[in-house]
Amino acid sequence: MRVGAYQDSDGRRWDAFVRRFDDATFYHQHAWYRVMQATFGHRPHLLCAEDGGEVQGILPVVEVRAPGLGRKLIATPYQASVGLPLAEDPAVAEALIRHAVELARANRCGYVEVRGASGYAPLLAAGFKERHGGTQDSTIPIQQVDRSTIVRGHRQDINRVERLGIEIKEARTLWEWRAFYEMFEEAQRGFAAIGLGWAFFRNLFLDLPHHAKVRLARLDGELIGGSFLLCYHRTIISKQAVVKPEHARTGLGKGLVWSTLNWGKDAGYDFLNLGISLESQAAVKSFKEGFGAVSRSLSSYVLPLGTEPPSYEDLYEGYGLAKQVWRKMPLPATKLAGAVLTRWFC
């Protein structure tokens, strides 16, 4: 068995292997790493285990660098639930992990971080430390959901959205994507979170139009919210949903999920991942479970190679003063700063 960098630039064999796994997502596809490199300047290493020309397992890792901050190797940036090797044989997964560590040492990375579901034995056996920061993701089985399976309060809000005549449709133009981006950046500032930069949205629109979607909500022609979706194989990931604060009481947040479920069912998807939340966020948990979502605990597996990364607790609950300042900064300033910071804090 050979383990090394994937050689074929078209990614056909890579993607064919990925689609053998029910839990494969947008972040596993070959083309995503081309977009990531073009957008953020990171260096992807698409590790592949092959035997006789047949793919046996994959582990995409990304080398993230910043002046004065050093280097780190992550599987994978810009999400917290996808990063474990895809391999049917545990021995193949272990070989991919060993190669990732060797790669990190050769490139003088401060640490290796792999993100995914809790309790992954091959990483623990390789000496990685499991850090569980109280995070989880939640997934809805799309084909099993209809109006009768969701809780009464959710149905009431969905009915309200329909009575108000709120229309939710897919964005078809780059201008419409730009309108969502502006709402997204304003919401991120309110959450004291950094944005992703316009280049991220623009490049997805141009390079992955079949897998990256924006759905916009309008009331009497006014844009009042929307959702940003990453779609691949059997799964839709709801990366971000935005509702303008003055329209929060319309129930649009639930309407956006309901609209995505119906669109996903018609498009043949099986799962809707509602993204990451803290296990302590009872209201968010209730929101997701009201649609029949099932949650799982997430972890970050870290192998220090000279540098100890910040803890999950620091990232999610620390930096209190900095977050207060961020919320008060002008939106143009947070957009500009966020596009720079997101290259490291990913």
C-alpha positions as CSV (number, residue, x, y, z in Angstrom):
1,M,0.0,0.0,0.0
2,R,1.3,3.5,-0.9
3,V,0.4,6.5,1.1
4,G,1.1,10.0,-0.3
5,A,-0.2,13.0,-2.0
6,Y,-3.1,12.4,-4.5
7,Q,-1.7,12.8,-8.0
8,D,-4.7,13.2,-10.4
9,S,-5.6,16.8,-10.9
10,D,-9.2,16.1,-12.0
11,G,-10.1,14.3,-8.7
12,R,-12.4,11.8,-10.4
13,R,-11.0,8.8,-8.5
14,W,-10.9,10.7,-5.3
15,D,-14.6,11.8,-5.5
16,A,-15.7,8.3,-6.7
17,F,-14.1,6.9,-3.5
18,V,-15.6,9.6,-1.3
19,R,-19.1,8.9,-2.6
20,R,-18.9,5.3,-1.2
21,F,-19.3,6.7,2.3
22,D,-22.8,7.7,3.5
23,D,-21.3,10.5,5.7
24,A,-19.2,12.1,3.0
25,T,-19.8,15.9,2.9
26,F,-19.0,19.0,0.9
27,Y,-15.6,19.2,2.8
28,H,-14.5,15.8,1.4
29,Q,-14.8,16.6,-2.3
30,H,-11.6,17.3,-4.3
31,A,-12.7,20.6,-5.7
32,W,-13.3,22.3,-2.4
33,Y,-9.5,22.3,-1.7
34,R,-8.8,24.1,-4.9
35,V,-11.3,26.8,-3.9
36,M,-9.9,27.0,-0.4
37,Q,-6.4,27.5,-1.7
38,A,-7.5,30.2,-4.2
39,T,-9.5,32.0,-1.6
40,F,-7.2,31.9,1.5
41,G,-3.8,30.9,0.2
42,H,-3.6,27.8,2.3
43,R,-1.7,24.8,1.0
44,P,-3.8,21.6,0.9
45,H,-2.2,18.2,1.1
46,L,-4.7,15.6,-0.2
47,L,-3.4,12.4,1.4
48,C,-4.4,9.2,-0.3
49,A,-3.8,5.5,0.4
50,E,-3.7,3.4,-2.7
51,D,-3.1,-0.3,-3.5
52,G,-2.7,-1.4,-7.1
53,G,-4.0,1.9,-8.3
54,E,-7.2,1.7,-6.2
55,V,-8.0,4.3,-3.6
56,Q,-8.2,2.7,-0.1
57,G,-8.6,5.8,2.0
58,I,-8.2,9.6,2.1
59,L,-7.3,12.2,4.6
60,P,-7.3,15.8,3.3
61,V,-5.2,18.1,5.5
62,V,-4.4,21.8,5.1
63,E,-1.2,23.7,6.0
64,V,-2.2,27.1,7.4
65,R,0.6,29.7,7.7
66,A,0.7,33.3,8.9
67,P,3.6,35.7,9.5
68,G,4.7,35.7,13.1
69,L,2.2,32.9,14.0
70,G,3.9,29.9,12.4
71,R,2.3,26.9,10.8
72,K,-0.3,24.4,11.7
73,L,-1.8,21.3,9.9
74,I,-5.6,21.0,10.1
75,A,-8.1,18.4,9.0
76,T,-10.1,20.4,8.1
77,P,-10.4,24.2,8.4
78,Y,-13.6,26.3,8.4
79,Q,-15.8,23.7,10.1
80,A,-15.7,21.5,13.2
81,S,-17.3,18.2,12.4
82,V,-15.4,16.8,9.3
83,G,-11.8,15.9,9.4
84,L,-11.4,12.2,10.3
85,P,-9.9,9.9,7.6
86,L,-12.3,8.2,5.2
87,A,-11.3,4.5,5.1
88,E,-13.1,1.2,5.6
89,D,-10.0,-0.5,7.1
90,P,-8.7,0.9,10.4
91,A,-5.1,0.1,9.4
92,V,-5.5,2.4,6.4
93,A,-6.8,5.2,8.6
94,E,-3.8,4.7,10.9
95,A,-1.4,4.8,8.0
96,L,-2.9,8.1,6.8
97,I,-2.6,9.6,10.2
98,R,1.0,8.6,10.5
99,H,1.7,10.2,7.1
100,A,0.0,13.4,8.2
101,V,2.2,13.7,11.3
102,E,5.3,13.1,9.2
103,L,4.2,15.8,6.8
104,A,3.6,18.2,9.7
105,R,7.1,17.6,11.1
106,A,8.7,18.0,7.6
107,N,7.0,21.3,7.1
108,R,7.8,22.5,10.7
109,C,4.2,22.8,11.8
110,G,3.6,23.7,15.4
111,Y,0.8,21.1,15.8
112,V,-1.6,18.8,14.0
113,E,-5.3,19.1,14.6
114,V,-8.0,16.8,13.4
115,R,-11.7,17.6,13.9
116,G,-14.6,15.3,14.0
117,A,-16.8,13.0,16.1
118,S,-15.7,12.1,19.6
119,G,-13.9,8.9,20.6
120,Y,-12.0,8.2,17.4
121,A,-9.6,5.4,18.4
122,P,-7.0,5.6,15.7
123,L,-6.1,9.2,16.6
124,L,-5.9,8.4,20.3
125,A,-3.7,5.4,19.5
126,A,-1.4,7.8,17.6
127,G,-0.9,10.0,20.6
128,F,-3.4,12.7,19.8
129,K,-5.0,14.5,22.8
130,E,-8.8,14.6,22.5
131,R,-10.3,17.9,23.5
132,H,-14.1,18.1,23.8
133,G,-15.2,21.7,24.2
134,G,-18.9,21.0,24.7
135,T,-19.7,21.2,21.0
136,Q,-22.1,19.2,18.9
137,D,-23.6,19.0,15.4
138,S,-27.1,18.0,14.7
139,T,-28.5,16.2,11.6
140,I,-32.1,15.8,10.4
141,P,-33.0,12.7,8.2
142,I,-34.7,14.7,5.4
143,Q,-36.8,11.9,3.9
144,Q,-38.4,11.1,7.3
145,V,-39.6,14.6,8.0
146,D,-43.0,16.1,7.1
147,R,-45.2,18.7,8.7
148,S,-46.7,16.1,11.1
149,T,-43.3,15.0,12.5
150,I,-42.1,18.5,13.7
151,V,-43.2,20.0,17.0
152,R,-46.3,22.2,17.3
153,G,-44.5,25.4,17.9
154,H,-42.4,25.0,14.8
155,R,-45.5,24.3,12.7
156,Q,-47.0,27.5,14.0
157,D,-44.1,29.6,13.0
158,I,-43.9,27.9,9.6
159,N,-47.6,28.7,9.1
160,R,-47.0,32.3,10.1
161,V,-44.2,32.6,7.5
162,E,-46.6,31.2,4.9
163,R,-49.5,33.5,5.9
164,L,-47.2,36.6,5.7
165,G,-46.4,35.6,2.2
166,I,-42.6,35.4,2.8
167,E,-41.0,33.9,-0.3
168,I,-37.8,31.8,-0.1
169,K,-36.0,31.1,-3.3
170,E,-32.6,30.2,-4.5
171,A,-30.2,33.1,-5.3
172,R,-29.3,32.9,-9.0
173,T,-26.9,35.8,-9.5
174,L,-23.7,37.0,-8.0
175,W,-25.4,40.2,-7.0
176,E,-27.9,38.2,-4.9
177,W,-25.0,36.3,-3.3
178,R,-23.5,39.7,-2.4
179,A,-26.7,40.8,-0.7
180,F,-26.6,37.6,1.5
181,Y,-22.9,38.2,2.2
182,E,-23.7,41.7,3.6
183,M,-26.4,40.3,5.9
184,F,-24.0,37.5,6.9
185,E,-21.2,39.9,7.9
186,E,-23.5,42.0,9.9
187,A,-24.8,39.0,11.8
188,Q,-21.2,37.8,12.4
189,R,-20.4,41.1,14.0
190,G,-23.4,40.8,16.2
191,F,-22.2,37.4,17.3
192,A,-18.7,38.8,17.9
193,A,-17.5,36.3,15.3
194,I,-15.2,37.0,12.3
195,G,-16.6,36.7,8.8
196,L,-15.2,34.8,5.8
197,G,-14.6,37.6,3.4
198,W,-16.4,38.2,0.1
199,A,-13.8,36.2,-1.9
200,F,-15.0,33.1,-0.2
201,F,-18.6,33.5,-1.4
202,R,-17.6,34.8,-4.8
203,N,-15.3,31.8,-5.5
204,L,-17.9,29.3,-4.4
205,F,-20.5,30.9,-6.6
206,L,-18.1,30.8,-9.6
207,D,-16.4,27.4,-9.1
208,L,-18.9,25.2,-7.2
209,P,-22.4,26.4,-8.3
210,H,-23.9,22.9,-8.0
211,H,-22.7,22.4,-4.5
212,A,-22.9,25.9,-2.8
213,K,-26.3,27.5,-2.6
214,V,-27.8,30.6,-1.1
215,R,-31.6,30.8,-0.5
216,L,-33.0,34.2,0.1
217,A,-36.2,35.2,2.0
218,R,-38.2,38.3,0.9
219,L,-41.3,39.9,2.3
220,D,-43.1,42.3,-0.1
221,G,-39.9,42.4,-2.1
222,E,-37.7,43.3,0.8
223,L,-34.8,41.0,1.6
224,I,-35.2,39.9,5.2
225,G,-33.0,36.8,5.6
226,G,-31.4,33.8,3.9
227,S,-29.5,30.6,4.3
228,F,-26.1,29.5,3.0
229,L,-25.9,25.8,2.1
230,L,-23.1,23.4,1.2
231,C,-24.4,20.4,-0.6
232,Y,-22.7,17.2,-1.7
233,H,-23.5,13.5,-2.1
234,R,-26.3,12.8,0.5
235,T,-25.8,15.7,2.8
236,I,-26.7,19.4,3.0
237,I,-24.8,21.4,5.5
238,S,-26.6,24.6,6.7
239,K,-23.5,26.7,7.0
240,Q,-25.2,29.9,8.1
241,A,-28.8,31.1,8.4
242,V,-29.5,34.9,8.8
243,V,-32.6,36.7,9.8
244,K,-32.7,40.5,10.0
245,P,-33.3,41.3,13.7
246,E,-36.5,43.3,13.0
247,H,-38.0,40.3,11.4
248,A,-37.0,37.7,14.0
249,R,-40.6,37.4,15.4
250,T,-41.9,36.3,12.0
251,G,-40.6,32.7,12.7
252,L,-38.4,33.0,9.6
253,G,-35.6,31.0,11.2
254,K,-37.8,27.9,11.3
255,G,-39.2,28.8,7.9
256,L,-35.7,28.7,6.4
257,V,-35.1,25.2,7.8
258,W,-38.5,24.0,6.5
259,S,-37.8,25.5,3.1
260,T,-34.4,23.8,3.0
261,L,-35.9,20.4,4.0
262,N,-38.5,20.6,1.2
263,W,-35.9,21.6,-1.4
264,G,-33.5,19.0,-0.2
265,K,-36.2,16.3,-0.3
266,D,-37.1,17.2,-3.9
267,A,-33.4,17.3,-4.9
268,G,-32.8,13.8,-3.4
269,Y,-30.7,14.6,-0.4
270,D,-31.0,12.4,2.7
271,F,-29.5,14.5,5.5
272,L,-29.6,18.2,6.6
273,N,-26.8,19.1,9.0
274,L,-27.8,22.1,11.0
275,G,-24.3,23.0,12.0
276,I,-22.4,23.4,15.2
277,S,-23.6,24.6,18.6
278,L,-22.6,24.4,22.2
279,E,-24.3,21.6,24.2
280,S,-25.1,24.3,26.9
281,Q,-27.2,26.2,24.4
282,A,-30.6,24.8,25.5
283,A,-32.7,27.0,23.2
284,V,-30.6,26.1,20.1
285,K,-30.9,22.4,21.0
286,S,-34.6,22.7,21.4
287,F,-34.8,24.5,18.0
288,K,-33.0,21.6,16.2
289,E,-34.7,18.8,18.0
290,G,-38.0,20.3,17.1
291,F,-37.3,19.2,13.6
292,G,-36.2,15.7,14.6
293,A,-32.5,16.4,14.6
294,V,-30.1,14.0,16.2
295,S,-27.0,15.4,17.8
296,R,-23.5,14.0,18.3
297,S,-20.6,15.2,20.4
298,L,-17.6,16.7,18.6
299,S,-13.9,16.8,19.5
300,S,-10.7,18.4,18.4
301,Y,-7.8,15.9,18.3
302,V,-4.4,17.7,18.8
303,L,-0.8,16.5,18.5
304,P,1.5,19.3,19.7
305,L,4.8,19.4,17.8
306,G,6.3,22.4,19.7
307,T,3.2,24.6,20.0
308,E,0.0,24.1,22.1
309,P,-3.1,25.4,20.3
310,P,-5.7,27.5,22.1
311,S,-8.4,25.5,23.9
312,Y,-12.0,25.2,22.6
313,E,-13.1,27.0,25.7
314,D,-10.9,30.0,24.8
315,L,-12.2,30.1,21.3
316,Y,-15.9,29.8,22.1
317,E,-16.1,31.5,25.5
318,G,-12.9,33.6,25.9
319,Y,-11.7,36.9,24.5
320,G,-14.5,38.7,26.3
321,L,-13.1,42.2,25.9
322,A,-12.1,41.7,22.3
323,K,-15.6,40.5,21.5
324,Q,-17.1,43.5,23.1
325,V,-14.9,45.8,21.0
326,W,-15.7,43.8,17.8
327,R,-19.5,44.3,18.2
328,K,-19.0,48.1,18.4
329,M,-16.7,48.4,15.4
330,P,-18.1,49.8,12.1
331,L,-19.2,47.1,9.8
332,P,-16.7,48.0,7.0
333,A,-13.9,47.6,9.6
334,T,-15.0,44.2,10.8
335,K,-15.5,43.0,7.2
336,L,-11.9,44.0,6.3
337,A,-10.4,42.7,9.5
338,G,-12.4,39.5,9.4
339,A,-11.2,38.7,5.9
340,V,-7.6,38.9,7.2
341,L,-8.2,37.1,10.6
342,T,-10.1,34.2,9.1
343,R,-6.9,33.1,7.3
344,W,-5.5,32.0,10.6
345,F,-8.5,31.5,12.8
346,C,-10.1,28.8,10.7
